[in-house]
Amino acid sequence: MKRSKRSLALQAATCSSALSRTPLASPTCAYCTASPSATMGKKLKRGQAGNAVQYMTRTQAMRKLQVKLSVFRRLCILKGIHPREPKKKSQGQNKTYYHTKDISFLAHDPLLSKFRDQWSFEKKIKKARAKKNKSLANSLAQRRPSYRIDHLVKERYPAFVDALRDLDDPLTMTHLFATLPAESTHDIPAKVVANARRLSMEFQAYVVRAHALRKVFVSVKGFYYQADIQGQAVTWLVPHNLAQVLPADVDYRVMLTFLEFYQTLLQFVNFKLYHSLSVHYPPVLDSKLEEAAAGLAAIMQDIAQHQPHKAGSALPLTGQSDNNTAGPIMADMQTLPTVVLDGLTASQAAAASTFTPALMSADESDDDVEEDVGEIDSGDEDDDDASASDEEAAAQGANGSTIAADEGTDAAGQQIVVADPASRSNSPAAEPSNGVVDSIAGGALRVQDDDEAGICERLFKGLVFFLGREVPREQLLFVIRAFGGVVAWQGEGSPMDGSDERITHQIVDRPTQGHKFLSRQYVQPQWVFDSTNFRVLAKAELYAVGMVPPPHLSPFVQNEEEGYVPDYLQTMLKLQEQAQAARKRAAGTMDEYTFIAEDNTAADQIDSAPAVQNVSAEQLYRSELAQEMQAGSEDDEQTDADAAAPTAQAAIADVPDLDPEATVMMTRKQRGLYNAMQRGLSKKRQHAESLQAKAKKLKQPLS
């Protein structure tokens, strides 16, 4: 570095003055002896520090690893290495950059040597085929080196909860390839498609077995599902079962590489989930039921057979039937003990009490043979058995007869607990005063209101659904069984015939229905999805055959945050409130005085004065004490409430729009953020107003 004449002269003058003032000091001077590099630091060359060292381009990474582009892309997908965006791109703006540590991480992976060996074998095979040496080519192809990626799953997901959190994409990709055709033009092997279908059905079987399904939504893309897997919300998409047209502009090799890792991950997850339920993995798929397109029933049968025996439950009875594909048969209904339907409503339980021995003999003479291979419901059943025995004793005391029902398990592992339909529909005590309200809660009537898992498990308890040929069988079978229902269909593997009187609902999707049974309800498939999303049994007359069903509301949308609540959502919320009240009434957690008030409001037939006399003295004392405490606190809180009300209203009014003087005191960043918030609120408000206008226009009668 060159110095100017002025700086040199100033340095010399400084040195001479310093030496003249200190004659005893050393004649050396720091200014004279120090070099420019020592005072300013070591100068680094370009490309030895900063972003130039921390990042490298894709071409540089491929040269360092000595692999081609396809192998490098495959390694990055399997190892989870993604491109980076450095702040300063030293090699150019139109290039892909990777972190240097990520590339060093790839260089030490054992997969790199395996891919190199495969590459060398591919060149040998290609050379042998070029020389028309078929025997050598076939011999080399059989000795092609293989590899495993199990260590990558353990490396990327150290804990099981990490794998559950990242399970959305693997499930969506696996279900996608399970519906795709195996085409050689796009290099999609049939073995990969079959494995994807097996893994998807295994996961669905676990969701059904654990009753973990929470949300369902049907869209143009397919069926959106959300399940609660050990406290983690897992969402995935299942395409419609239609003929898939594969676009030509999609790189299926990249998708197959992702699928290769996702399938390995899903095998680990399924193994862990199955063992958490004490069920062996992998389950055996019934080939005959699979050929008959039984879907999930083909794999649920094996899960039900290997279910561990629980204390207090009856041992499963097995036998042989004329149909080999049906498997073990159901035990005769007369040999089963007298049970109480734990999941039935009050009206259904009262109707089941009229199940006479004559009907039992009619069931014995029935030629249809059913199977019993064990229950598949999860959870502890000791409490259910105890409550069932108490309810049975109460029913015997009230009606003078025992409550009997048809109970068993079908070939697919479905627990069949259904009351006789004739007695259910013709009993004089079939509809008590609260029977209509109790029926909204379905089979979850005696479940605690805060137990969402129990409500989902028993919502369809005691209901039997028959699926028509035109409805999506696999999706409905998955949803209904996950919520505790029994499913039958026309074809091989069905637990019962379409003319069975135990069927309570028939799912049809056609404009008209010819023959109808009076003992069952005919609804459209949307009724199942809406009922499961809102945890209530929706009104069946709104989903009747040939009618336009209500709008299918998405459970993934927060309507209150969006600012618009559809009319049908308000209707379903009212049904939810009625179902919650029915569950509290059945559980005995509500005050008896509240029950009487609700009954008077709903029925308008019971006088309130004599009803209050039935209230116990302790409950009256508690209610009077609560009123006195409330009256005493109202005087103290009235002043604060009057002062807080205008303040809250003013605050709410000031939140959407501030005064211009207030915005002046903001910084530029705060003002920009505030303006962006106002624009978002205005757009949301306009969208809500447009939706309200459309709804109002639809309500107007056509002129």
Secondary structure by P-SEA (a helix, b strand, c coil): ccccaaaaaaaaaaaaaaaaaccccccccccccccccccccccccccccccccccccaaaaaaaacccaaaaaaaaaaabbbbbbcccccccccbbbbbaaaaaaaaacaaaaaaaaaaaaaaaaaaaaaacaaaaaaaaaaacbbbbaaaaaaaacccaaaaaaaaaaaaaaaaaaaaccccccccccaaaaaaaaaaaaaaaaaaaaaccccbbbbccccbbbbbbcccbbbbbccccccbbbbbccccaaaaaaaaaaaaaaaaaaaaaaaaaacccccccccaaaaaacaaaaaaaaaaaaacccccccccbbbbbcccccccccccccccccccccccccaaaaaaaccccaaaaaaaaaccbbbbbccccccccaaaaaaaaaaaaaaaaaaccbbbbbbbbcccccccccccccccccccccccccaaaaaaaacccccccccaaaaaaacccccbbbbbccccaaaaaaaaaaaabbbbbccccccccccccccccbbbbcccccccccccbbbbcaaaaaaaaaaccccccccccccccccccccccccccccccccaaaaaaaaaaaaaaaaaaaaaccccaaaaaaaaaaacccccaaaaaaaccaaaaaaaaaaaaaaaaaaaaaaaaaaaaaaaaaaaaaacccccaaaaaaccaaaaaaaaaaaaaaaaaaaaaaaaaaaaaaaacccc
